[in-house]
Amino acid sequence: MWILIIVAIIAVVIGVTIGLKQRGKINELLEEGRMIKRDISFVETAELFTLATVSFDGLIEAVKKMDLSGTGVSIDSNSTKQALLFKSTGWSAQLYRMEEDGDKSIYCFSFLNWRTYRGIPQDHIQMNILLTEIEKAFLRIDPNTQVQTSKLKLNTKTSFF
């Protein structure tokens, strides 16, 4: 009986310690400006960036200046489609030019897929860092960049186990 109580107390202490470490890491990233505090549903939205016309090469230069350390993200570019694909072990995202008319360009960023644990994206911290860095990149290109969000239509796949 006492052993079960001790094991339960140890499990609670370990859980609290892990939670406090994660909260500390999040607070540190927020203070450093590496990510913005967002509702967890940010992964379910697309962000549309409207800015002064920029070449795809100019966008790639801005992306190269992003600080993605600690995220495990790789970037593939497709100059024909004017798109970037961001990949990590548990998720992927895309950034592509939607339209360009004269002096304005519109780019769309969205997450394509991600793994969840109990309904929460497993890598939401790394995903948030990427989105924050993309927002900063567009602001470096054009400080007057406008951002709109739109809810994605998602297909979910659940498994019994």
N, C-alpha and C positions, 0 to 999 in steps of 0.2 A: 504494500500500500504506500509506504513512504517513498519507495523507489519511483512509483508512478508520479507522485507529487513533485519530486525533485526533477524528473525528466520533463514534466510539463513546465516547471519554472524555467528550466534551462532553455526549452524551446521558445518560450515567450521572450526571454532575454535576448536570444539570438535574433528573433524576428524584429524586436524593437531596435536592436543595434543595426541591423541591415537597413531598416527603414530610416533611421537617423542618418546613416552614412549617405543614403540616396538623397535625402532631403538636403544635406550639407552640400553634396555635389551639385544639385540643382541650384541652390542659392548662390554658390560660387560662380556657376556659369551665368546666372542672371546678373550678378554684380559686375562680372567682367564684360558684359554686353555680348557674350557669345550666343545667347538665345534670349527670346522674349517670352514672358509668361503668357501662355495661351491655354484656352480650353482644350481638353484632350481630343475633341472632335475636329481639330484643325486638319487632321489627316484626311478627313472626308470632304474637304473643300478644294476647289481649284482657285488659284489666284491669278487674276488678269492684271498685267502691268502695262499701262499705257504711258509711253514716253516719246521723247523726240527720236526721230529715226536714227537707228544705229545699225551698222553693218554686223553681219554674223561674226566676222573676225573681231570686231570691237567688243561684242558680247563675250566671245571666248577669252579675250584678254582680261576682261573684268572677272570672269569665272576663275581664271588662273590665280587671281589675287585673293580669292576666298580662303579663309582659314578653316579647313575641314579636318584638322588634326584630331585624332581620337574618334572619328566617326566611321572609319573603315570604308569610306565611299570611293568608288572608282567612277570615272566620267568617260563616256564615249560620245563622240560628236558625229553628226551626220550633216555635212554642209549642204548636200543636195536638198534635204528636207528642212534644213535650218533648225535642227533639233539637238538637244543634249539629253543623254540618258544617264541617270545617276543610279548606281547599283551598290547595294550592301548585302550582307549575308541574309538578312531577314526582310528586306524591302527593296523597292525600286521606285524611281520617280522620273518624270520627264519635264523638260522645258522646251517649248517650241514657239516659233513665230506664227501667230494666228493670222495676222493681216498687217499690211503696211499700206498707208495711203498718204503719199506726199511727205508731209513733215511729221507723221506719227507712226509708231510701231506698236503693235499689241502682242505681247508674249503671254503664254499660258503656262503655269506651273501646276503640276498635280502629282500626287503619289499614285502609283499604279497598283501596287499590292504591298501587303505587310502582314506579318504574323502577329497574332494576338495571344494574350494570356488573360483569361477571365474577362474578355471584352476590351482590354486595353492594349494598344499597340506595344509590343515588347521593346522596341527600340525608339520610343517616342522622344527620348532626349536627343539622340543623334538626328532624328528626322527634324526636330525643332531647330537644331543647330544649322542644318542644311537650309531650311526655309529662311531663317534669319539671315544667313550669309547671302542668299539669293536676293533678298530684299535690300540688303546693304549694297550689293553689286549694282542693282538697278539705280539706286540712289546716287552711287558714284558716277554712273554714266549720265544721269539726268536728275538733279536734285528736285525737279518738279514732277517726278514720276507719280502717277496715280495708281492706286491699287483697289481692285474690287474682288470680292470673293463670291463664289457661287457653289452651292451644294452639288456634290457629285451624285450621279445615280450609280449605286453600288450593287454588285452581285456578291453575296457572301456565301462562303462554303464552310460548313461546320462538320466536325467529325464526332462520332459518338465517343471515341476514346481519345 
